[in-house]
Amino acid sequence: MAANQELLRRITARPDVFGGKPIVRDLRISVELVLSLLAQGIAPEDILDDYPDLEQDDILACTAYAHAVIARDTLATASV
């Protein structure tokens, strides 16, 4: 659980960026985009090639965020 909380700190939300949707480390890359690419079968390595500012842990953070939302976990300790 602690590892997921650490990953979730990479996810932020700002009202002035993408209407407050969750983004990765203030990079203007939305969690939604990363999850959509993964759902389309794009390999994480290819996502990292296409978005050089992203790191492997950012992709893991997006999946941890999706899990937290689906599991209805609290994100109070994360920077969301």
N, C-alpha and C positions, 0 to 999 in steps of 0.2 A: 504493500500500500504506500509506503514512504517513497518508493521509486516513482509511482504514478503521480504523487503530489509534487515531486520534484519536476517531472515532465510537464505537469499542468501549469507550472509557473512560466512556461514558454508561451502560453496562450494568453492573449490580452484582448481587451475590447475597449474601443474608444468611440464615442458618439460621432466624432468627425471623420471616421474612417469606415467605409462600407456600411454606413448606417448603424454602427455599433455591433456588427457581426463579429464573432471571434476571429482573431487574426493571429498569425505566428510572429512573436517577438516584435511587434510594431513594424513589420516588414511590408505591410500592405499586401500580404498573401493570406487569403482567407483559409480557415480550417475547411470550409465547405469545398473550396477548390481542390485542396490536397486530397480530401476524402473522395471527391468525385473522380479524380485521376486514378486513385487506387481502385475504386469500384469499377472503372473501365478497364482494369487489368494492366495499367501502366506500372512498370516495375519501379520500386523506390529509387533505384540507381538512375533510371531515366528521368525521374522527377528532379532528382538532385542535379543532373546534367542540365536540364532545362531551366532550373531556378537555382543558380549558383550561390545565392545568399542563404538558401536552406541548408540545414544540417540533418543528418540521420535522426538525431534526437527530436528534431522538429516534426518529422513524419510520425515518429512514435508518440509524440505529444498530441498530435491530431487524433490518432487512434485512441489514446488514453482519454481524451476529451469526449470523443464519441461514446466510449464505454461509460464514462461517468454520467453523461446525459441519459443514456438508455437505462442505466442502473439506478437513475434518480439519486445519485450520490450528491452530496453537497460540494460545491466548489468554493466555499467560503474561504478556505485556506489558500486557494489559488488566486493568481492575479488575473481575474477575468472581469 
